Amino acid sequence: QVRLVESGGGSVQPGGSLRLSCAASAGALDYNAIGWFRQAPGKGREEVSCISTRDDSTYYSDSVKGRFTMSRDNAKNTVYLEMNSLKFEDTAVYFCATEGDGYTGYNPCGGPVDEFGSWGQGTQVSVSS
């Protein structure tokens, strides 16, 4: 199972930027997709962005499209989430995850969150004035 460690969270004013990092214990060949998710207090976990390692496609939720950019550095086994034009509603704990061990599909990006099973510990992002 892939081990994931997120970093880069913090506090920022509306309109500001942050870059999150997710370091994976395994290389790209060991998982089909890796995604960024977030969970705000009292809400369910939401998929924000996801990269399929099978076809290099990238998924973004409508709420972050045009503001967030996901990228990866295969040499470092690390993916990033560049977050710009941050809003109050972006406040949440951000997690990265790969598909669960039982996943048998082609690409879990944009699908049910419960298809992802290897989660990091999360990093807090707070947007406030």
For each residue, the residues with C-beta under 8 A, 3 or more apart:
1: 101 118
2: 24 25 26 30 31 98 118
3: 24 25 26 118
4: 22 23 24 25 96 97 98 118 119 120
5: 22 23 120 121
6: 9 20 21 22 94 95 96 120 121 122 123
7: 20 21 22 23 123
8: 18 19 20 21 123
9: 6 18 20 93 94 123 124 125 126
10: 18 124 125 126
11: 126 127 128
12: 16 17 18 86 125 126 127
13: 16 127 128 129
14: 86 87 88 127 128 129
15: 85 86
16: 12 13 86 127
17: 12 82 83 84 85 86
18: 8 9 10 12 83 86 125
19: 8 80 81 82 83
20: 6 7 8 9 36 80 81 83 94 96 123 125
21: 6 7 8 78 79 80
22: 4 5 6 7 34 36 78 79 80 81 96 120
23: 4 5 7 76 77 78
24: 2 3 4 27 31 34 77 78 79 96 98
25: 2 3 4 77
26: 2 3 29 30 31 77
27: 24 30 74 77
28: 31 53 72 74 77
29: 26 53
30: 2 26 27
31: 2 24 26 28 34 53 98 99 118
32: 52 53 54 98 99 103 105 106 107 108
33: 50 51 52 53 54 98 99 107 108 109
34: 22 24 31 50 51 53 72 79 96 97 98
35: 47 48 49 50 51 59 96 97 98 108 109 116
36: 20 22 47 48 49 50 70 79 81 94 95 96
37: 45 46 47 48 94 95 96 97 113 116
38: 45 46 48 90 92 93 94 95 125
39: 43 44 45 46 92 93 95 122
40: 43 89 91 92 93
41:
42:
43: 39 40 46 92
44: 39 113
45: 37 38 39 95 113
46: 37 38 39 43 61 63 92 113
47: 35 36 37 50 59 61 109 110 113
48: 35 36 37 38 60 61 63 64 68 81 94
49: 35 36 58 59 60 61 64 68 70 81
50: 33 34 35 36 47 58 59 70 108 109 110
51: 33 34 35 56 57 58 59 70 72 79 109
52: 32 33 55 56 57 58 59 107 109
53: 28 29 31 32 33 34 56
54: 32 33 106 107
55: 52 107
56: 51 52 53
57: 51 52 107 109
58: 49 50 51 52 70 109
59: 35 47 49 50 51 52 109 110
60: 48 49 64 65 68 70
61: 46 47 48 49 64 65
62: 65
63: 46 48 89
64: 48 49 60 61 67 68 83 90
65: 60 61 62 68
66:
67: 64 83 84 85 86
68: 48 49 60 64 65 81 82 83 84
69: 81 82 84
70: 36 49 50 51 58 60 79 80 81 82
71: 79 80 82
72: 28 34 51 78 79 80
73: 76 77 78 79 80
74: 27 28 77
75:
76: 23 73
77: 23 24 25 26 27 28 73 74
78: 21 22 23 24 72 73
79: 21 22 24 34 36 51 70 71 72 73 96
80: 19 20 21 22 70 71 72 73
81: 19 20 22 36 48 49 68 69 70 94
82: 17 19 68 69 70 71
83: 17 18 19 20 64 67 68 86 90 125
84: 17 67 68 69
85: 15 17 67
86: 12 14 15 16 17 18 67 83 90 125 127
87: 14 90 127
88: 14 91 127 128
89: 40 63 127
90: 38 64 83 86 87 125 127
91: 40 88 125 126 127 128
92: 38 39 40 43 46 124 125
93: 9 38 39 40 122 123 124 125
94: 6 9 20 36 37 38 48 81 122 123 124 125
95: 6 36 37 38 39 45 119 120 121 122
96: 4 6 20 22 24 34 35 36 37 79 119 120
97: 4 34 35 37 116 117 118 119 120
98: 2 4 24 31 32 33 34 35 116 117 118
99: 31 32 33 103 105 108 115 116 117 118
100: 103 114 115 116 117 118
101: 1 117 118
102: 117
103: 32 99 100 108 115 117
104:
105: 32 99 108 111 115
106: 32 54
107: 32 33 52 54 55 57 110 111
108: 32 33 35 50 99 103 105 111 112 115 116
109: 33 35 47 50 51 52 57 58 59
110: 47 50 59 107
111: 105 107 108 115
112: 108 115
113: 37 44 45 46 47 116
114: 100
115: 99 100 103 105 108 111 112
116: 35 37 97 98 99 100 108 113 119
117: 97 98 99 100 101 102 103
118: 1 2 3 4 31 97 98 99 100 101
119: 4 95 96 97 116 122
120: 4 5 6 22 95 96 97
121: 5 6 95
122: 6 39 93 94 95 119
123: 6 7 8 9 20 93 94
124: 9 10 92 93 94
125: 9 10 12 18 20 38 83 86 90 91 92 93 94
126: 9 10 11 12 91
127: 11 12 13 14 16 86 87 88 89 90 91
128: 11 13 14 88 91
129: 13 14
